[in-house]
């Protein structure tokens, strides 16, 4: 959750002082890091690192999570450069901005097409930036950005029109649009602040006419970057040989001055300093389609840094390509690349890469897979190369460990091939620009499955607990009749913000091989789905999604919706399938956001058909009957209903009853709700948020969430056969605290956990092994709970003593 305002203000003051101190000097270390590779399901993001300032180029959905996992500190990030205002480049901006705000950055400057700033205006209701100022730089051919680290020249490009860019902007349009976006003025986080609703005004800095022009023209921005020149370092050994005494003369030599010693000897600065570093040049380019290719390859500014450069130090050392792979394969683009000098290196951040960026997700999945390969299958996308190159299967048969027979673990390597022109990269690959120059793959992420397995199996008593678990599961499975469908896949089980092991809310309910319903869609849900099923199989699964349910308009439940809609559209195109728009069950107010994005950024309106949650409220169905019947038939459902729940405005719970008879109820975010009890009566499974542990009840009330016991009690009251707890506070990254209310029908959800409905009776058997597997983290939770209890008892004793003293005074 956001930090205290006074705390953030104090951090901001400190950062401003440090920045002012460093402003006089060019940094000694600068490197480019690949944070998001642009692989299918991965964000596009490149991080320019110096020992003073940091800069981000593109910020795709999931950037915030990768930065957190890999400890890429955002505290010095103040400038974000975007090549094109499309979701794959900007989907991570809202979440990243929240993180930047929490670490005390006072201001972020956006560089790129002028429509960028409007993303924050449009998300102002559900992305609350109270302590971060968003500034839009004037990015044009006539301007440039410069600070003590870098100089950046803007290279705007547009599609091939008869008129040039300036003529396009000059096209006359009506002074006002006849189809303005209706604003939603609700503050969806008022309950976490003063408790009073506050009207939020969306102030637009860019006219709607200009936004429409920008979308029509498809403006793209590339960047020519050059590090600031840095004087060569002083060679102290050379100074000693020349007889220069310690003192101020060294400073003068360092600053480039020639000096005269006391004996009359002249010492030139060039004699005792390393050669000056004029600052290497690198390009960040994006050519989204062949429509831009003509303007791109013939751009005069690019030619100045190719083999036609007037000076050697003006030739580009590196070109970073955000260009799609199919465009890079075009003969004209290849020729453009060939026009760079032979030493110029090329890095591509696009779907030619396969690395999705996370090690932590694979680490925990390999561990949980030991408990049940059925519930926790190895992820379909390995996402990174293995530690041992060329290892085809380090665990290829059923190995034995202390008498344990493990399930078959097939660990396959990830193949990455660079073509003749550009380098395929993995997350954290870097290119050093200063003091040395060159590509460095030593920091790239790698997976070591055997390490993850060994460190788990070596835990005290774990092999014995695992053996007991295997015996229990085998015995109980033999008496169960298990249907393939329905099954539930948890893509995100954490609250508020993503962490390494729990993404924000997303649950895929697969009712058949060809029918699926997605419950909520936090940032990175699309990437999670690709990671679980793999790039190929994920297409079939995406194509099967016929409905998406959004419970309420907090960002962690819907900010991934645009990426999911676009991913589904691409999957259908690649499979050459034709399906109707997805049914979008959501609060009606979501149209404020979706209509704005559709009108001014990318067309997505044809990808969904909105059915307002309020039209499906149990007992008050407002949806036209013929339309409702058609929806039910298309989704193979017998019934679908919602109810209002106690969270933020326009928050809903959902129940679906399949034509085969089973009923699934989902709470969304809510305090204990009577409406939900009525809605879910007789459910086969209740999926309920359990954000807080029981002794954090006051915090749960403040934030209008439920504790674990409250969620379980709701399930009991509706006579649900099974209860699955999810949406855990990120303080429970591995495991929530158990209590006496965890009966045999209560399950805990993990990311990348897939359960068939008939398997739910088996899940509680995992708990003893889970407690051993995550013993260290669980003991820490218990320790913190004990400290909280002692603090409460102490506070209560102080209050009682004060009350007694006051009564004693009154009696006198």
N, C-alpha and C positions, 0 to 999 in steps of 0.2 A: 504493500500500500504506500501511497505518497508520504514522504517524510514531512516532519513538522516544518512550518514555514520559517520560523526563526532559525532553525538548524540550517535550512537551505540558504537563507540570507547570509549567514555567517560564512558558509563555504564559498558563496559567490564572491564576497569581499576578498577572501584570501586568494581566490583564483585571479581576480582582476589585478591584484598587486603583483603576483608572479608573472602575469602576462606583460605588464608594463616593464618589469625588470628585464625580461628576455627580448623585448621588442627591438633592441639595438643590435642583436647578434644573429647571424645566420647559423642554423644548427649544424653540428658536426656529424650527426648520424641521421640519415633519411633512407627509408625503404618503403616499398609497396608490398602490401600483403593481400592475398586473396582470401576474403572472408566468406563470400558466397560465390560458388563456382558458376551459377547459372544453369546447372544440370536440371533435368526435369524434376520438379519438386523442391529445388533448392533456390535460395534467393540469389539475385545478382547484387554483388557488393564488393567494392575494392577499397581498401583502407590505406591511406598514405600516412605513414608514421614518421614523426621526427621527435627528437628529445625535447621539443618545445610545444608544438601544436600537432593536431591530427585533422585529417580531412577524409570525408567519405564520398566515394563516387558510386552513385546508385544505392538504393536501399530497399531491396525486395522484401517480400513477406517472409519473416523468419530471421531477419538480420539481428534483431534484438536478442533472440534466443541463442544464436551462435556466438554473439559477442559475450554474452554471459558465460556460456560454457567454456570458451577458450580464453577467458580473462582478458579480452580485448577492451581495455579501459576506455570508456567514452567521456571521461571527465575533462579531457582536453580537446574534445571535438566541438568545433564551433562553425564549421562550414561543410555543407552537403551539396555536392554537384550532381545534378540529374541530367541524363542524356535525353530522355524522352518521358513525358508525363503519362506513362501507362502503368498498369498495376504491377507488372513484373519488375518495375524499377522503383515504384513508390509505395508499394503495399506495406512496407515495414516502417514507413515514416511515422505514423501515429504512435506505435509502440516504442520505437526508438526515442522519439521526443519525450515520452513519459519517463523513460530511463534516464535520459540526459538531464531532465528537470530534477530528478531525485538525487543526482550526484552533484548538483549545484552549479551547472552551467547556466549562466544568466541569459544568454542569447544565442540563437542559431540563425545563420544566414544561409538561405537557399539560393543556389545558382542554377539557372536553366531557363526553360520557357516560362513566361510570366504567369502562366496559369497555376504554377506549383503552389503558391501560397494559398490558393482557394481550397486546397485539400483540407487545410486546418480550419478554414472558415466553415467548411461543410461538415466537419467532424466535431465541431465545437461542443455539441450537446453531450457527446459520449467520450471525448478525449479532452480531459480537463487540464489545461495548461495555465495554472494560476501564477506560476513563478518562472515561466520561460517566455521570452519574447521571440517571436518569429519575424525575421526580416527578409525581404526579397531583394536580392541584388539586381542591379540593372545590367542584365546580361545581353549584350548586343555586339555587333561587329565594331561599333565605335567605342566600346568600353572594354576595360580589362580589370582583373582583380590582382592585387599585389599586397603582400605583407612581408615580414622579415624572412619568411621561409620560401615562398614560392611566388612566381608570376604566372597568371593564367589568362590566356587569350581565348575568347569565346568564338566558336565557329558554328553559327546557326545554319541549318540546312532545311530545306522544305522539299516536298514532292516536286516532280517536274511539271511546272506550269508554264504557260506562255509568258506570264508576267514573272518578274523576280520577286523576292521576298518583300522588299519595300513596297513594290506596287500592289502586292496582295494585301498588305496591311492597310493600304490607302483606299481599298475598295469601300465605297460608301454603302452603309447599311442603315436600316431604320434606327432611330435613336433609342427605341425601347422595344423589348421583345414582347410579343403577344402571348407568350407561354412561359411566364415566370414560374420559378419553383416555389411551391408553398412551403413556408418555414415551420418547423416544429420547435417551439420555444420552451420545451420542458427540460428542466435540469434533472437528468437521470441519476445524479450523484448527490442530490440535495440531502438525502437521509444520512449521508456519511459526513456532512458538514454541520450546518446549523440546524438541520432538520426541517427547515422551511424551504419551500420551492422558490427558486430564483429564476426569473426570466432571463434567458441568454439571448443576446442580440448578435446575429451573424453579420459582421461588418465586411463588406466586399471591397477589396482594394482594386479589383480588376472588373471592368464592365462586362456584362453578359455578352455584348456584341463582340468584344475582343476574345472572350473565351470561345465563342462559336467560331470565330475566324481561326483561332489556334487549332481547334479540333479539325476543321476543314482542311487546313494547310498541312496538318500533321507535323508541326515544327519539331525539329530534333536539334540537340546541341552536342557538338563535340568540343574537345578542349585541347589546346596546345599548352603544355605546362613546362616551366623551366625553373629549376631551383635557383635561388639567389646566389650570386657569386660569393665565394668564401675565400678570404686570404689564406695563403698557405701557412701551415703551422711553423712556429719558430723551432729551428734545430739547435738545441742548447749545446750539443757537442761542437757544432760548427762555431757557435759564439765563443766558446771557451778557447777553441783553436785560434780564433781571431783576436783573443785577448779582451773581449768585451766583459767589463766587470758587472756583477749583479747590481740591479737598481733600475732607475728609470730609462736608461739607454735601451734595455731589452724591450720595454714597452714601445719605444719609438720605432725600433726595428720591426717589431711585430705589426705595427700599424703601417708599414711600408716606407718609412723614412730611412734615408741614408744618414749615418752619423760619423763624427770625427772623434777619435779617441784622444786622450790627453797627450799622447806621444805623436799626434798628428796623423795617425793612420786612419784612412777613410775606410769604413766598413759599409758596403752596400747592403741594403735589405735583401736583395735578390741572392746575395752570397750565403745568407744564414737562414733563409726561409725555404720551405717546400714550395713547389710551383702552386700558383693560385688555381683554385677550382672555379672555372667560369660558370658552373651550374649546368648539369646535364639536362637535355630536353627529352620529354616523353609525351606521347599523345594518348588521349583517351577518346576513342571514336565509336560511333554507332551509326550504322546504315541499315535501318529496319527492314527495308524491302528494296526490290529492284527499281521501284518508283523513284527512289532517292539516288540511285547509283550514278546517274549522269552528273548531277550536281556535286556528288561526293568525290568522284575520282578526278574531276576537273577543277577542284578547289585550289586556288592559287596559294592559299596560306599553307596547305599541306605540302605543296611542292617545295617550299622553302626549307623543309626539314627532311626531304628525301635526297636522292643522289644529286639533285640539282642545287643543293645548299651552297651558298656563297662561301661559308667558312666551315671548317671541320667540326667545330664545337656547336654548330647549328643543326647538324644532322641528328636525327632522333636516335637515342640509345634504345628506346623501348616503345612499342605500340601495344596498348591494351584494347582489345576488340570486344565490345559488347554486341557486335553485329551477329545476327543469327547465322548458323552454320551454312544454311542453304544459300545465303547471299555471299558468304565468304568463298563458296565454291564456284561462284560465277566467274567466267574468264576475265571480265573487266576488273573485278575486285582483286583477283589473283595478280593481274598485271600491275595494279596499283601497289600491291604489296611488294612485288618484284622491283619496283622503282625505289625502294629504300636501299641504303648501303648494306653490304653483306653482313656487317656486324650488328645491325639492328635486330633486336629480338622481338618476338611477337607472342603475346599471351591472349588466349581467347576465353572469355567468360560467357559461355552459352551452353546449349544443350548437347554439344559434343563432349562435354565433361560428364562424369558419372558420380562424382563425389558429392554426397548430400550434406556433409559437413559435421555430423555429430559422431563422436565416439561414445559418449555417455549413454545414448539410446541403445546402442549395440551392446555395451558392457552389461547393462542391467537385463537386457533381453536374453543374453547368453546365460546369465545366472538363473533367471526365472525359468528358462527352458529346461534346466535340470529338474525342476519340480514337476513340470508338465509340458511336454512338447505340444500337446493338444491345445492347452490354454495359452501358451506362450511360444508359438512357432518362431523359428529364426526368421528374421526379416527378409522379405523378398529382394530388397535392394541392399547389397552389402555396403555400398556407399563409400568405401575407402579401401585401399590396398591393404593386404595383410603385412604384419611385421616381417615375416619371412618371405622374401620374394620367391616366386615360382612354386610356392607350397600349394599342391593341389588338394591335399586333404590331410591336415595334421591329425584329425580324429576321424578316421574313415570307417572303422569298424565299431563294434560295440565294445568299448574299452571297459576294463574292470578297475575299480578303485576301492581298496579295502573291502573286497567282497561285494562291491556294488556293481551291478550291470547297468550301464547307462544306455539311454536310447541312442539310436544312430545319429551321430552329429556329422554332417557333411559340410566342411568349411572350404569354400571355393574362393580362389583369388579373384580380384577385380582387375580386369585388363583395361589399361588406358594406353591409347596409341596416339602419338602426335603425328600430324601430317607433315608434309615437307615444308610448309610455310609457317605453321603456328604450333605453339606448345599447349597440350592439354594439361590442366593443372588440377591439383587437389587443394582442399581447404588448408590455409595457412602457408601455402607456398609463397615465397617472397622474391622480390627483385631488389637488390641493394643498389642505391643510387649514390650514397656517400657514407663513409670515405672510399670504400671499394665499390666496384660496379659489377653486377652479374646476377644470374639466377641462382637461387638457393632452395633446394627441395628438402633440406635436412629437417625443416620444421613442419613439413606436411604431416597431416594427421594420418595415422595408421592404426589398424585394428590388430589386436593380439588375442584372439578367442581363447587360445589355450591358457593364457595368463588369467583371464576372467574365470574360466572353469576351475583352474587349479587353486586360485585364491579362495574360491567358495568351498570347494571340497576339502580344503585344509583347515577350515574353521572347526573349532573344537565341538565335537559331538554332532556335526552336521551330517557326516555319512550315515550315522545310526538313525538320525531323525529322517533322513531321506529314504532310507531302506524301509522304515516303518510306513512312511507316506506311500511308497510304491505298492506295498502290500495292501494298504487300505483302499487305495484307488482301484487296484486290480480286482479286489473282492467286490467292491460296490459297483464297478462298471459292468461286471458280469450279470447283475440282476436288473440293470437299467435298459430300457428300450429307448435308444437315442436316435431322434430324427436329425437329418442334416440341417434342416431349417425349422424354425427361425434361429438365427444366431446374432449375437451382439458383439461388435468390435468397438473397443474404447480407443479413440484416437487422441483424446485429451481429457485428463482427469484432475487437473489442477485449477486453482482459482486465480483470478485477477491478472497475473502475469505468468509467462512460461518460465520454467526452470529447466535444468538439464534432463530431468527424468519425467516431469509431468508437464505436458503442454496444456494450453487452455481448452475450454470445453468443445468436445466433438464426439458424437456417438453414432456409429453406423449400425442400423438395424436391417439385416438382410432377411427378408421374408421368403425369398426364393432365390434361385440362381440368377433370375433376371429382374428382380424387384428389390429395391432398397429404399430406406428412408433415413435421412441424416438428421439427427437431433442436435441442434446448435452447431456453430461453425466459427470457432475462435481462430485467431491468426495462426497460420501454419497447418490448418486441418488438411488442406490439399496435399501439402508436403508429407504429412504423416501417412496419408493414404498411399501415396506413391512409395514411401519407404516400406510400408508393411507388405504391400502386394508386389512391389517391383515395377519397373517402368512398363513392362508389357502387360502383365495381368491387371494392372491398375486401370488400364483403358476399359476393359470389360466391366470392372466394378463401377467406374465413373459413369459408364453408359447405363448401368442398371439403376442409378439414382433417379427416381421419379418424383421425389418430394423432399423438401428441406424444411425443417421446423426451427424457427428462431423464437426462443422463449421470451426474451426481453432485449432491450436495446443497450445493454452494457457492451463495451467494445470486445471484452473477452468472450462474448457469445456470438458475435456476428461479423467481426471485422475481416474474417477469412472468407466471407460469402462471395465476394467478387472473384477472387482467385478460384474458388470452387466452381462457380458458374462458367468461367472461362476454361477451366480444366475439363469440365464435362463437355463443353462445346468442341474442344480440340479432339477429345477422345471419340466422339461421335463422327467427326470428320475423318479421322484416321481409320476408323473401322467401317467407314462408308455406311453408317446407319442413320436413319431418319427417325427422330422421336420428337414428341411434342415438348413444349417448354416445361421445365420442372415446376411442380406445384410448390409455391413458397407460402407456407403457413407462418405468419409473422405479424407483429403489431403493425397496424396500418401506417404508423408514423415512420416506418423504415423507408417509405417512398421518398421522404425528404432527401435522404442520402442517396438512394439508388437512382432516383430521377436526375438528381444533380450530376452524378457521375456519368450517367448515360448521355445526358445532354451536352456536357462540356468536355468530357475526357474520352471514354470509349463506349461504343454502343453495346449495351447489355440488356436493354429492355425486352428484347425478343427471347431471352433465355429463361424467363420465369413468368409465372402467372400468379399474382398475389391473391391469396385468400386470407383476409384479416382474421387473426386469432379471435377477435371479439365477435365475429360472425358465427363461431362454432361453440360458443359457451353453452355448457350443459343446461338444458331446460330453457334456453333462450336462443335457439338456433335462428340466425338471421340470414344465413346463406340460402339462396334460392334452392328449393328442393330438387329440381331437375339437375341443377349444377352439382349439388351435393351427391346425388346418386351417381352421376357420371364420375366424380372424383373417387368415390368409394369403389366403383367397378374397376376403374383404371388402376387403382392401388391394391386391388384384391382385398379390400377391407369390408368388414361388416358395419363398423362405426368408427367415427373419429370425433372427439369432443375436447374442449378446453375448459379451463376455469381460471378466474383471476386469483392470483396468489399474493402474499404479503412480501413484497420486495421493493423495487422501484416502481414508478408509474408504468402502466401497461405491461406488467409481468404476468405470465400465464403458465399454467401446468397443462399437460396433454395426456390423453389416454387414446390408444388405438386398439380396436378389437378386430382381429383378422377373421377372414371368412372361415378359417379352420377352427375358430373358437377361442384361441388364446388372447389374453388381454395384457398389454404393456402400458404402464403409467410412468410418466416422466415429470419430475417436479419443477425443472428449471431451477432458478435460485429463489429461495423463499424461507421465511420463518415457518414454524409449524402452522399448517393451513387446514381449516375445517373444510373449505371448498375442495381441497385436494383429496381429503379422506372420502368425501362423497363421490368425487369423480373416479377415484381408483378402486372403489369397492369391488372386492372379489378378483383383484388383478392376479395374474399368474406371476408377474414380477413388477416390483416398484423400483425404479431407478431414482434415487433421491440424493440431493446434495447433503453433504455432511462436512461443512467447511471447518467447523471448530470442534475441539474436544470438549468434554462436558464441563470442565471447570473454567471454561472461557465463555460461559453463558452470557455474561454482560456484554462482552465484545460482540457476540453473535446477535444480540438484540440491537446494539448500536448499528451494526452493518446489515441487519435484517437477513441473517442467515440462520441455519439450523446447526445444532450440535449433533454428534453421532447418535446419542441416545434419543434425542427428539426425532431424528429421521427414522430410527428403528421403531419408535412408538407409533409414528404415523403409519408405517407399514402394518403394524399389528392391528391398528384400529380399522384399517380398510380390509383386513383379512387377506393381505397379500401372501401368496405362497412363498415367495422369495423376495428379498430386499437386497439391492446392490447399492452400496454407498460410493459416491464420487464427489468431484468438485472440492477436493481437499485444499485447505490453506497450504501455501508453499512451505510452511514450516514443517509439514509432513511430506517431505520430498520422497522418501522411500516408503514409510509405513505410518499410518495413523495409530493412535493409542487405542488399545482394546479396552473393553470394560465388561461388566457382568451381563450387559444387555445383548452381547454378541451371541445370539442363539445359532442353531444349526442351519437356519435359513437366511443368515446374514452374510453377504459377500462384500469384499473390498475390491474396487476396480483399480487396475493399473493401466497405464498407457500400453498399447499394443497387446492387450488381453482380449482374446476372442473366445466366446462361450456360446455353445448351443444351449437353447433353453432347457433341454432335458438333462444337461450336465450340471445345472446349478446345485443340486444336492452334494456334488463332489467338492465344490470350491472351499467350504469351511475346513476341510481336512488339510488345507495348505498352511493354516495359521501357525502351528508349532514350528514347521520348517522355516516359515517366513521370519518368525521371531529370532531364530538362530542365525539365519542368513543376514539379517540386518540388526544383529544384537547391539552393535555399537551405537547405531543411530537410535534404536529403541530405548536403550539405557539413558541416552541423553535426553530424550523426551520425558522419561520418568523423572530424571533429576530436575529438569526445569519445572515439572509439575509440583514436585516436593517444595522447591524454592518458592513457587507462587503461593502454595498453601501456607507456608510459614509466614510469608509476607502478609497474607490476608489475616492470619491469626494475630500477628503483631499489630496490624492496623486496627483490628477489632478490639484488641486489648487497650490500645491507646484511646480509642473512642469511648470505651467503657469507663476508663479511668477519668477522662475529661468530663463525661456525663456525671459520674459520681461526685467529682470535685465541684461541678456547677450546682448540683443538688444540695451539697453540703453548704455552699455559700448562701444559697437561697433560704435554707432552713435557719441560718443564723440571722 
